[in-house]
Amino acid sequence: GNLEDYEETVKKAKEAWKIWADIPAPKRGEIVRQIGDALRQKIKVLGSLVSLEMGKIFVEGVGEVQEYVDVCDYAVGLSRMIGGPILPSERPGHALIEQWNPVGLVGVITAFNFPVAVYGWNSAIAMICGNACLWKGAPTTSLVSVAVTKIIAKVLEDNKLPGAICSLVCGGADIGTAMARDERMDLLSFTGSTKVGKQVALMVQERFGRSLLELGGNNAIIVFEDADLNLVIPSALFAAVGTAGQRCTTARRLFLHESIHDEVVAKLAKAYAQVRIGDPWDSDTLYGPLHTKEAVKMFLDAVEQAKQQGGSVVCGGKVINRPGNYVEPTIVTGLPHNAPIVHTETFAPILYVLKFKEEEEVFAWNNEVKQGLSSSIFTKDLGRIFRWLGPKGSDCGIVNVNIPTSGAEIGGAFGGEKHTGGGRESGSDSWKLYMRRSTCTINYSKDLPLAQGIKFQ
């Protein structure tokens, strides 16, 4: 789409919002329920399309559509629950209430790595809140964007509602820039790199707009000497190798207590050697290609930098000689915790394995990177678990114990701190980001008492 297409689409979406905002929230929930059912019916074919276009394995493609379905189910229940409290007024004959209204038009810019789920998190919640959506998916996954939009549009139109309630403009950076600068965009939800996210945030802030940012992650798993290694090895493997390292929640740093370092590295290298690499459509495959040629170059550059900075490649580190953007899942040891490459988020399957001695130092190392998305520890020590969850523990938005950094459930708010952007999507009270709050006072008496006991007569 070009900027003329964008302009036409925004106008139609704004008009459609006028119809959608008048529909009671539980009725909007019923429409979202039907969208979830329509996605269920197409889950395998849509999962196949995700696999084909993005490159993730088929079961992950289906799992991603399942996330959208789950969020629809969640949003249906939420449509009967959203609301504000009635607060006690200090003035007699007055009622103090909180009213929540939709913001209007929500712009959603999503990334290539989750071309269905991230839009689902945003649109299902935004819709039950009474917003229209305008989606710009990644340019490299436009078939997925079109397919999802057609499924939603059919549900809307079957209910005699305008399909423009959930609009789509496929396009490049020009469309994204237009959305960031457009005052008609009442909220802009952006998922992508920290670098681009910063540019988006500045453009939105310049017009005093609202943004929801889901940016980079440089996530760590910390393994203490009392950890159950039967949990650690598959967790580290999935977190580092799943989606070929192209999740924002991918584990990129693995901190191992010095007493178990060598044992875990040996077991992990053995597990890496068993990863079945191949066509993502093949049901036996666990690991597919990177998304683009640029990603392959980034991978090779990072491996080279890791070597130059003193790292040793335990396994992987090379491009695989087969058609497609395949690289070997890679483990690097021997680097210091603060090596520049360790502090760089490379969107590729490279795991930096680092030694530590004490709890206090490794908690600090977890927090020393710019991003603050996901984090995990493996331990049986109850005191340590609660220190990790507490004010001096992990500074991330997702803080796990004895599970990997990736694979978040939809029921909790998803997002992170610092350069991850501070946004929250999906569960908990994330719905509040898609609405505006009004504090309302109603005087039902015949007097006019002022707050704080002020007399003005």
SULRA-V868850 format. One record per residue. N is the residue number from 1. RES is the residue in three letters. PSI is psi in whole degrees, 0 to 359 (NA if undefined). OMEGA is omega in whole degrees, -180 to 180 (999 if undefined). NEAR is the number of other ideal C-beta (glycine too) atoms within 12 Angstrom. Layout:
BEGIN
((N RES PSI OMEGA NEAR) (N RES PSI OMEGA NEAR))
END
This chain:
BEGIN
((1 GLY 148 177 29) (2 ASN 184 -175 15) (3 LEU 331 175 21) (4 GLU 317 176 15) (5 ASP 317 -180 21) (6 TYR 312 -178 32) (7 GLU 315 179 21) (8 GLU 319 -177 18) (9 THR 318 179 39) (10 VAL 316 -180 35) (11 LYS 316 180 22) (12 LYS 321 179 27) (13 ALA 320 179 38) (14 LYS 322 178 31) (15 GLU 318 -180 22) (16 ALA 326 180 32) (17 TRP 324 -179 37) (18 LYS 325 178 22) (19 ILE 313 -175 24) (20 TRP 320 -176 37) (21 ALA 335 -179 28) (22 ASP 348 -179 16) (23 ILE 132 179 30) (24 PRO 147 -175 16) (25 ALA 316 179 32) (26 PRO 328 176 21) (27 LYS 323 175 23) (28 ARG 322 177 40) (29 GLY 323 178 31) (30 GLU 321 177 26) (31 ILE 317 179 40) (32 VAL 325 176 47) (33 ARG 317 179 30) (34 GLN 325 176 30) (35 ILE 316 177 44) (36 GLY 318 179 36) (37 ASP 321 178 23) (38 ALA 322 177 30) (39 LEU 322 177 39) (40 ARG 318 -178 24) (41 GLN 334 -176 17) (42 LYS 15 -167 29) (43 ILE 321 -177 30) (44 LYS 318 -179 21) (45 VAL 323 178 22) (46 LEU 322 175 41) (47 GLY 321 177 37) (48 SER 319 -179 29) (49 LEU 319 176 33) (50 VAL 314 -180 48) (51 SER 316 -179 36) (52 LEU 315 -170 27) (53 GLU 323 -180 34) (54 MET 320 178 44) (55 GLY 355 179 38) (56 LYS 159 -177 43) (57 ILE 155 -172 36) (58 PHE 315 -177 31) (59 VAL 329 176 27) (60 GLU 324 176 37) (61 GLY 314 177 39) (62 VAL 319 180 30) (63 GLY 326 180 29) (64 GLU 319 175 42) (65 VAL 322 178 41) (66 GLN 323 177 28) (67 GLU 317 178 39) (68 TYR 316 178 45) (69 VAL 314 -179 36) (70 ASP 318 180 30) (71 VAL 324 175 42) (72 CYS 314 178 42) (73 ASP 315 180 29) (74 TYR 316 -177 34) (75 ALA 328 179 45) (76 VAL 312 178 30) (77 GLY 319 -179 26) (78 LEU 329 -177 36) (79 SER 341 178 30) (80 ARG 6 -174 19) (81 MET 338 -175 18) (82 ILE 143 179 32) (83 GLY 168 -178 21) (84 GLY 168 -178 21) (85 PRO 161 164 14) (86 ILE 122 -173 16) (87 LEU 149 178 17) (88 PRO 126 178 12) (89 SER 143 177 20) (90 GLU 352 -178 16) (91 ARG 133 179 22) (92 PRO 145 179 15) (93 GLY 22 180 16) (94 HIS 145 174 23) (95 ALA 136 -179 21) (96 LEU 115 -177 22) (97 ILE 158 177 20) (98 GLU 124 -180 20) (99 GLN 131 178 21) (100 TRP 128 179 28) (101 ASN 155 177 24) (102 PRO 150 177 36) (103 VAL 329 180 33) (104 GLY 261 -180 35) (105 LEU 122 179 42) (106 VAL 119 173 49) (107 GLY 134 -178 50) (108 VAL 113 176 49) (109 ILE 119 -176 51) (110 THR 165 -176 45) (111 ALA 168 -176 39) (112 PHE 333 -167 35) (113 ASN 335 173 43) (114 PHE 76 -170 41) (115 PRO 350 177 48) (116 VAL 307 -168 52) (117 ALA 315 -175 49) (118 VAL 320 175 46) (119 TYR 320 179 50) (120 GLY 314 178 47) (121 TRP 315 -177 47) (122 ASN 309 -170 48) (123 SER 318 -177 48) (124 ALA 315 -180 49) (125 ILE 315 180 51) (126 ALA 321 -177 49) (127 MET 314 -179 50) (128 ILE 337 176 44) (129 CYS 347 177 42) (130 GLY 18 180 40) (131 ASN 152 164 46) (132 ALA 158 -179 46) (133 CYS 144 169 55) (134 LEU 119 -172 51) (135 TRP 133 165 50) (136 LYS 104 177 47) (137 GLY 175 177 45) (138 ALA 141 180 38) (139 PRO 333 -178 27) (140 THR 358 177 27) (141 THR 41 -175 37) (142 SER 332 178 27) (143 LEU 319 178 27) (144 VAL 316 -180 45) (145 SER 315 -179 41) (146 VAL 315 -178 23) (147 ALA 313 -180 33) (148 VAL 317 -178 47) (149 THR 322 178 38) (150 LYS 321 178 23) (151 ILE 314 -180 38) (152 ILE 316 -177 43) (153 ALA 321 -180 28) (154 LYS 318 179 23) (155 VAL 314 -179 32) (156 LEU 312 -176 33) (157 GLU 327 175 21) (158 ASP 333 178 16) (159 ASN 16 179 24) (160 LYS 39 176 12) (161 LEU 151 -180 31) (162 PRO 132 176 26) (163 GLY 338 -178 30) (164 ALA 351 173 31) (165 ILE 326 174 46) (166 CYS 86 -176 44) (167 SER 162 180 44) (168 LEU 135 166 40) (169 VAL 112 172 39) (170 CYS 140 180 32) (171 GLY 182 -177 27) (172 GLY 209 -175 22) (173 ALA 333 -179 19) (174 ASP 322 179 20) (175 ILE 317 179 35) (176 GLY 317 179 40) (177 THR 318 179 25) (178 ALA 319 179 31) (179 MET 317 -179 44) (180 ALA 326 -176 36) (181 ARG 352 -171 25) (182 ASP 117 -179 33) (183 GLU 344 176 22) (184 ARG 348 178 29) (185 MET 102 -171 44) (186 ASP 334 172 38) (187 LEU 136 175 40) (188 LEU 115 176 48) (189 SER 119 -177 52) (190 PHE 127 173 46) (191 THR 126 -179 47) (192 GLY 203 -176 37) (193 SER 155 177 31) (194 THR 322 -178 33) (195 LYS 309 -180 19) (196 VAL 323 179 26) (197 GLY 323 178 35) (198 LYS 318 178 24) (199 GLN 317 179 24) (200 VAL 314 -178 40) (201 ALA 318 -179 30) (202 LEU 319 179 20) (203 MET 319 180 28) (204 VAL 318 -179 32) (205 GLN 328 -179 17) (206 GLU 329 178 15) (207 ARG 15 -178 20) (208 PHE 36 177 10) (209 GLY 178 179 29) (210 ARG 135 178 30) (211 SER 153 175 36) (212 LEU 114 -171 43) (213 LEU 128 174 42) (214 GLU 98 -169 52) (215 LEU 214 -169 38) (216 GLY 168 175 38) (217 GLY 141 173 44) (218 ASN 78 -162 41) (219 ASN 146 -177 44) (220 ALA 145 166 51) (221 ILE 130 179 49) (222 ILE 127 -177 51) (223 VAL 116 179 43) (224 PHE 168 -173 36) (225 GLU 339 -179 27) (226 ASP 9 -175 22) (227 ALA 151 173 32) (228 ASP 106 -175 20) (229 LEU 340 175 26) (230 ASN 337 173 14) (231 LEU 323 -173 26) (232 VAL 312 -172 40) (233 ILE 307 178 32) (234 PRO 329 179 27) (235 SER 312 180 34) (236 ALA 321 179 45) (237 LEU 308 -179 35) (238 PHE 316 -176 35) (239 ALA 327 -176 42) (240 ALA 327 -171 46) (241 VAL 333 -180 46) (242 GLY 140 -177 33) (243 THR 28 -179 44) (244 ALA 39 176 43) (245 GLY 17 -174 47) (246 GLN 36 172 44) (247 ARG 149 174 44) (248 CYS 340 179 48) (249 THR 8 178 44) (250 THR 140 174 42) (251 ALA 122 180 49) (252 ARG 341 179 48) (253 ARG 131 177 48) (254 LEU 108 179 49) (255 PHE 120 -179 47) (256 LEU 133 174 40) (257 HIS 139 -172 32) (258 GLU 332 -177 21) (259 SER 340 -178 16) (260 ILE 3 -174 29) (261 HIS 303 -173 25) (262 ASP 320 -180 18) (263 GLU 315 -178 21) (264 VAL 319 179 40) (265 VAL 316 -180 33) (266 ALA 316 -179 21) (267 LYS 322 -179 26) (268 LEU 319 178 41) (269 ALA 321 178 29) (270 LYS 319 178 17) (271 ALA 319 178 30) (272 TYR 322 -178 34) (273 ALA 341 -178 19) (274 GLN 359 -179 18) (275 VAL 125 -177 33) (276 ARG 111 -177 19) (277 ILE 135 179 29) (278 GLY 201 180 23) (279 ASP 125 -178 24) (280 PRO 342 177 36) (281 TRP 344 180 26) (282 ASP 128 -175 16) (283 SER 340 179 18) (284 ASP 345 -174 16) (285 THR 136 175 26) (286 LEU 346 -169 29) (287 TYR 118 -178 39) (288 GLY 201 -176 41) (289 PRO 165 166 38) (290 LEU 164 -171 38) (291 HIS 323 -174 38) (292 THR 166 174 26) (293 LYS 326 179 17) (294 GLU 323 179 17) (295 ALA 323 177 32) (296 VAL 316 178 30) (297 LYS 318 178 19) (298 MET 318 179 29) (299 PHE 309 -179 37) (300 LEU 320 178 27) (301 ASP 318 -178 22) (302 ALA 319 178 38) (303 VAL 317 180 36) (304 GLU 316 179 21) (305 GLN 320 179 26) (306 ALA 318 178 38) (307 LYS 315 -179 22) (308 GLN 331 -178 15) (309 GLN 8 173 23) (310 GLY 8 -179 20) (311 GLY 154 176 29) (312 SER 130 179 21) (313 VAL 111 -179 30) (314 VAL 318 175 33) (315 CYS 155 -180 30) (316 GLY 210 176 36) (317 GLY 357 -176 30) (318 LYS 162 172 19) (319 VAL 141 179 24) (320 ILE 133 -176 25) (321 ASN 82 176 10) (322 ARG 161 180 15) (323 PRO 141 180 10) (324 GLY 176 -174 26) (325 ASN 58 -175 28) (326 TYR 133 173 31) (327 VAL 160 -179 40) (328 GLU 134 171 35) (329 PRO 136 -162 46) (330 THR 137 173 40) (331 ILE 131 178 43) (332 VAL 129 177 43) (333 THR 172 170 35) (334 GLY 359 180 24) (335 LEU 150 172 36) (336 PRO 156 -176 23) (337 HIS 335 -175 32) (338 ASN 19 176 19) (339 ALA 140 -178 26) (340 PRO 321 -177 20) (341 ILE 328 178 33) (342 VAL 329 -180 36) (343 HIS 5 179 28) (344 THR 127 176 30) (345 GLU 108 174 38) (346 THR 121 -175 40) (347 PHE 70 -176 37) (348 ALA 165 -174 44) (349 PRO 68 176 47) (350 ILE 124 179 50) (351 LEU 122 177 51) (352 TYR 118 -178 51) (353 VAL 125 -171 46) (354 LEU 146 -179 41) (355 LYS 147 171 29) (356 PHE 165 179 31) (357 LYS 313 -170 18) (358 GLU 151 178 17) (359 GLU 313 -174 26) (360 GLU 317 -178 17) (361 GLU 321 -176 20) (362 VAL 328 173 36) (363 PHE 319 178 31) (364 ALA 321 180 21) (365 TRP 323 175 33) (366 ASN 319 -172 40) (367 ASN 353 -171 30) (368 GLU 349 178 25) (369 VAL 164 -177 37) (370 LYS 327 -175 25) (371 GLN 161 179 41) (372 GLY 59 -176 34) (373 LEU 286 -172 46) (374 SER 154 -176 42) (375 SER 151 -180 44) (376 SER 145 166 44) (377 ILE 153 174 42) (378 PHE 115 -177 41) (379 THR 162 173 33) (380 LYS 0 -176 19) (381 ASP 112 -175 20) (382 LEU 319 179 13) (383 GLY 317 180 15) (384 ARG 321 179 29) (385 ILE 314 -177 25) (386 PHE 332 172 17) (387 ARG 321 179 23) (388 TRP 322 180 33) (389 LEU 348 -171 23) (390 GLY 189 -173 14) (391 PRO 335 180 12) (392 LYS 12 178 16) (393 GLY 221 -178 28) (394 SER 139 178 40) (395 ASP 20 -176 31) (396 CYS 163 175 39) (397 GLY 335 178 37) (398 ILE 119 -174 40) (399 VAL 110 -171 34) (400 ASN 158 175 36) (401 VAL 122 177 31) (402 ASN 25 169 29) (403 ILE 165 -179 27) (404 PRO 175 177 36) (405 THR 335 -176 44) (406 SER 164 178 37) (407 GLY 45 -179 29) (408 ALA 147 175 40) (409 GLU 159 -177 20) (410 ILE 344 -175 33) (411 GLY 335 179 20) (412 GLY 157 176 22) (413 ALA 131 -178 27) (414 PHE 128 176 42) (415 GLY 181 -175 38) (416 GLY 179 -174 40) (417 GLU 178 175 28) (418 LYS 231 -176 27) (419 HIS 357 172 31) (420 THR 344 168 40) (421 GLY 341 177 38) (422 GLY 1 -178 27) (423 GLY 160 173 40) (424 ARG 132 -180 31) (425 GLU 167 173 49) (426 SER 245 -165 43) (427 GLY 198 -176 26) (428 SER 228 -179 22) (429 ASP 28 179 23) (430 SER 338 179 34) (431 TRP 332 -177 41) (432 LYS 334 -180 27) (433 LEU 339 -177 36) (434 TYR 10 -178 43) (435 MET 164 173 32) (436 ARG 142 -174 22) (437 ARG 133 173 22) (438 SER 130 171 15) (439 THR 118 -170 17) (440 CYS 130 175 19) (441 THR 129 -180 24) (442 ILE 123 177 17) (443 ASN 112 179 18) (444 TYR 14 177 14) (445 SER 183 176 14) (446 LYS 6 180 9) (447 ASP 172 180 12) (448 LEU 65 177 16) (449 PRO 140 179 20) (450 LEU 156 177 15) (451 ALA 158 -180 16) (452 GLN 16 177 9) (453 GLY 18 -178 9) (454 ILE 135 176 11) (455 LYS 128 -179 9) (456 PHE 78 -174 9) (457 GLN NA 999 7))
END
